[in-house]
Amino acid sequence: MRNRESNLVNMIRATLLYCNNNVAATAIILAFAGVKTSADNKLVLIDSLNQVAGGTTTGVTLDTKTLKETMIQIAYKCANAVSAYATSVNNNTLKAKVNYTLSELRAKKKEDIDDICQTIHDEANTNIALAGPFGYLATDVTDLNTAISLFRTASQNPRQAIITKKQANENIISIIRDVIDNLFAEQMDKMVRTLTTANPNFVKGYFFAREIINLGSTSAKVRGTIKNEEEVPLVGAKFYLTITGQSQKVDETTSLVGGKFGIANLLPNDYDLYWEHPFYQPKTETNVHISAGKEIRRNVTLLHLPPFTGTINSGQQANILNNAQPFWIPGVTIKIKNTTPGSNTTSIAFYAANTAAESYSGSNGSVLTNGQEENHTLTAAEFKAFLNIQNQSPYPGTYEITIL
């Protein structure tokens, strides 16, 4: 099996094992057990086909007992559906060909059971258009045919042609896709999600098992997107990691077009993740375990910085922003607003300055009265190290400055 298929099969195996170890959690979902049994049967077929694909064309030793039970389980499902259809149309001849109990099929001799299952397969295949709605799919017929072929190979039945490596590999890929796309994504995953409120720990563990881990790799990666609250992708946001409990950065990158970021070739460990942008509040996620070969995805939303607000008395001058703050850089866009309530007219000057104590000169900023607001993007030419305000009226006033 190629590395990709091997990783997918490991995920399937881990998911089914988790379900087997937590049967009580899904017992209230009556349809779950039947779907899981179908997945179990398909996993047996995958493992057997993999033996054929990885060995020589002759002398492959397969688990005859397990294959027989898998073949019987699939045949029993198809037989019941065909029998129900035959009864509905009074076709007693068809019903007689497929009317077996599970114990009757298990009691058949090794030399006979494959021929009985072949008959069931042939009738299920012939009548699928009409009998299929009674409880089986085309993939069940295909799986039954594969199970019969593998059982005959395991039994060294001379009537069965040898399964080639190419056929085995093609069947493996087909069965894997059916398990993941049909049994898992369309059925088991959705049934498990119905337990989100009642049993959140089981749901979390199930979807952890459903993650595909690249066991062919010893390194891992983290990737995703960074956006703001308006869903606008952020370019130039910083992402870096540290090992949990340590301060030294393991690696660092910045987001590109579309807000996309990624760091690869990470060794398995527990990490703290950091996202930063000068115009937004930083975000941190701590104690994230990253396994070998695993890819962690994070779609991060950075929140706007809270506005700077306050009261300024008559004649008072104050510094509000300065270049010690990471967001006060050329290119920053700010919204300035005089938020003073009441009927007394209050004029507040907002202006860029070279020092924190510099007063308003009358030509290097904006003077806003009650309720007025403006947006400004500071170019490199007009940017200065400080943003000051000054109340030019005889009344106290209030202000608000927002980084956009």
N, C-alpha and C positions, 0 to 999 in steps of 0.2 A: 504494500500500500504506500502511496506517496505521502509525503509529510502532511500535506493539507488534509487528505482524507483521514489520515491517522489522528490528527487533531480533532476533526469532527466526530470520529468514532469515540474518542476519549470523552468528549463532551456528552455524547449520547449515553455512554456507559455510566458516567458520573451522575447524570440526571436520573437514570433508571434506578441506580443504586440508592440515591437519596430518597426516591419515592418508595422503594422497597423497605427502607429503614424507617419510614414515616407513614406506614399504611393507614394508621388511625386518622391522620390529618385529612385524608381524602375520602375516608369511608362514607361521608355524608353525600359525596358526589357519585351517584350510582353509575354513571357512564364512564367514570375515570378508569376503573379497573380494566374494563374491556379494551380501551384504547391503549393502556399501558401494556397489556398482554400482547397486543399486536406489535408494539414497539419491541418488546422482549423477543418475540419470535423473529423479527427482522434482524435484531442484533445477532442472534444465533446464526442466521443465514450469512450475515456479513463476516463473522468470525470464520465460518467454514469456507466461504469463498476466498477469504484472505489466505487460508492455509493452501488452497489450490493455487492461488496466484503466486504465492511465495515459494512453492515447492516445485518438484518436477512434474511432468504430466502423468507419471505413474508412481505408485508407491506412496501416495499421500494418505496419511492416517487421519481419519476424521472421527469425531465423536458420534458413533452410530446411534447410541441411545438418545442423546440430546436431539439429534436431527430427526429421529423417528417421532419424538414427542412434538417437536415443532411442526413437522409435516402434518401430523394428526390434528393439531390445534387449528391450523389454517384450513385443512380439509373439512373439519367439523363445522367451522364457521360457514364456509361455502355450501356445504351439504344441507345445513339447516335452512338457509335462505332458499336454495333451489327446491327443497322439499316443501317449504311453505308455498312457494309459487305453484308447484305441481298440484298441491291440494286445492289451491284456489281455482284451477282450471280443470280439475278432475282428470289429471294425467297420471294415472296409477303406474304406468310403465316407467315414466321418468322418476316418480317418487320411489319406486322400488330400487332404482340404481343408486340412490343417494341417501336412503333412509337408514342411518346408523346412529346409535348412541355413542357417546365418548368412550364408555367402557367397552363396547363392542369393537371399536377401532383399535383400542389399546390391546385387546386380547388377540388380535390377528397375528399370525406368524410373520416373521421377517420376510419370508419368501412371497407372502401374499399382500401385505399391507400396501406396498408401493403400487401394485396393480389396482387395488381398490381406490387409492387416492388419485391415481391417474384417471380412473373413470369419473370420479367426482370432479376433477379438474376439467375434463373434456365436456361434461354436461354443464358445468358452471360457465365455461367459455362459450359454448354454443348458445346458451340461453341468457347471457348476461343482459341483453337489452330489456328483457321482460322480468327476469328473476333478480337482477341486480338491486332494484329498489326494495327488495325484501331483506337486504342486509349485507351485501358485499360489494366490493369495488373491483375494477379491472386490475388494480395493483395486488389485490388478494389472489387473483387468478395467476398473475405473473409470479408472485412469491411462492405459491403452491407448486408451480412448475419448477422453480429453482430448488425448492426443498426436495422434491421428488428426485431431481437430477443429482443433488448432493447425497441424498440417502442411498441412491443406487451406486454412486461412486464409492461411498463409504463401505457399502456391502459388497463391493466388487461384482456387481451384477453385470454379466456380459451383455445384457440387452441395452445397457446404457452407454452411449458414446462418451468418451472422456471429455470433461469440461476443460477447455483451453485456458491458459493464463489470461489471454485477451478477453474471453467471455467472462471470466471471473471478475476481472477489474471493471469491466463495463457494468456488470450487475451490481458490484459494490457501490459504484457511484450513483446508480439509479436508486438503490435501496436507501442509501444515506439521504439523498434528497427527499425521498418520500417520507422518511421518519421526521426530518427537520421541518420541511415545508408543510406537511399535512398533519402528521400525528402530534408534533410538538407545537408549532406556531399556530395552527388553525384549531387545535383541539385542547391538548393538555395545558398549554400556556394560558389559554382563556379560562379554562375551568379553574386553574390554580388562582387566577386573579380574583375569582369570586370569594376567596378566603382572605382577602387583604385586610378587612376589618376584624374578622373573627380570629385569624391566626397569622398575624404579620410576620412572626419569626419564621414560620414554615415557608411563607411566600418568598421572603428574602433569601433563605437558604436554597430554595428551588432555583431561583433565577441566578444565584451565584454559581450553582452547578451547571446552569445552561450557558455560562460564559465559555467561549472557546479559548483554550490556552494552548499556545504553541510550545509543545514539549520538545520540539526540535531545536529550540533556542534557549540560551541561558540568560539572555537580556530581555528587557521589557521597554515599553514606551508609554508616554502620556501625550495625548493630543486632544484638540477640541477647538472651540471658538470663544471669542470674548466680545460681548456686546454691551450696550448701555440699556437703560430702562426703556428707551424708545425702540429697541431692537436694532439699533444702528451698529454695525460691526466697528470695532475699535482697532485702528492700525497703530502700531507702536506701543501697545501695552506690554508691560514686562511680565514674564512668567519665569519663576525659578523654584528649585526644590532644595530642601536640606534633609539630611537624615534626622528622623525624629529624635529630639533631645540634643541636637547639635546646631551650631549657628553657621557653620561654613557651608556655602552654596555648593551643591553637587554639580549643577549645570544651570544655565540661564539662556533665555531666548526672548525675542519680541514678536508680537503678532504681526502678521502680514495682511495682504489684501483679503477682505472678507472676515477679518478678525481671527484668522486661523493661526494656531500655534502648535508646536510639537517638540518634544525632546525624546530621543531614542537612545538605545544602548545603555539602559539603566540596569544596574545589578539588582537582584531581588533584595528587598529591604522594606522597612517602614519609613515613610517619607512624610514631611510637611510640605504642602503646596502653597505657593504664594502668587497672587496676581495683583499687579499695580499699574496705575496710570496716573499721571500727574493731575488730571482734572477730575478724578473720581476717587471714591473711597476704596481702599485696598480690601482684598478678600483673602482669607486663609482657610485651608482645610488641613487638619492635623491628623497624624497617625494613620496614614493611608498605606495599607499593605499592598505591595506590588510583587506578584509572583513571577517566576521565571517564564518568559515567553508571553506574558500577559500584556494586553493593551488596555490602558485606562483612558476613558473618554470623559471629558468634562466640557460642558457648554455653560460658560460662566457669564453672569450678568453683574456688571459693576454699577453701583449706585452713585448718583451725583453727590458731590460734597454738600453738606448742609450749608445753608446761607449764613453769612456773617451778619449779625444784627446787633443793635445796641442803641443807647441814648447818647446824644451829644448836647451839651449845654450851650447857652448863648455865648458866642465868641470863642468857644473851645476848638482847638485843633488836635487831631489824633491820627496816628498811623494805624491802618487796618491790615494791610497786606504788605509783605516784603519778600525779598529774594531768599530768605531763609526757609520759606515755604516752597515745597517742590512744584506746586502748580503755578507759582508766580514767575512765569517765563514768557519770552516773546511768543506771540501767537495765541495767547490765552484770550478767551472771550468771556466777558463778564457782563452781568446785568446789575446796574446801579439803580437804586430806588429810594426816594424820600417817602418814608412810611408814616410821617407825622400825622396824627389824627387832629380833629378839631378845626375851628375856624380861624385860629391865629396863623397867619402866613409865616412859614419857616423856610428859609433858604439854606440849603446845604451844598457846599462845593465838594465835588469828587475830582481828584486830580493826581496824576503821576508826579513823583518828586524824587530828588536825588538824596534827600535825607529824611529821617522820620520826623524831624522838627520843622521842616520847610513849610512855610505858609502859602496860602493860595495867592497867585500873582495876578489872577484875573484873565489869563490867556491860555492856560495850559490844562483845562479840564472842562467840566460841566457843572452848572449850578441848577439844582432841581428844587422845585417847591413841592408842597404837600401833594402826594399821590403821583407825582411825575416819575417816570422811569426811562432808562435808555440801555441799549446793548452796545458794547464796544469790543472790537477785536484789536488788541494792541500789536502793531507791527514792530519789527526790530528797531525801526527808526524812532518810533515814539515811545518805546518801552523805557521805563526807569525803574530803579531798584525798589521804590516804595509807592504804595497807593495810600494817600492821605485823604482825610475829609476835614472840613471846617464849617462850623455853623456861623453864618453871616447875619443872623437875625437876632432880635432881642428875646426870642422865646426858645425853650429847649425843643429838640427835635429827635426823631428816630430814623434809622436808616436800615437798609438791607442790601448786601452785596452777594451775588450768586455767581459761582463759577459755572459756565455753561459748557 
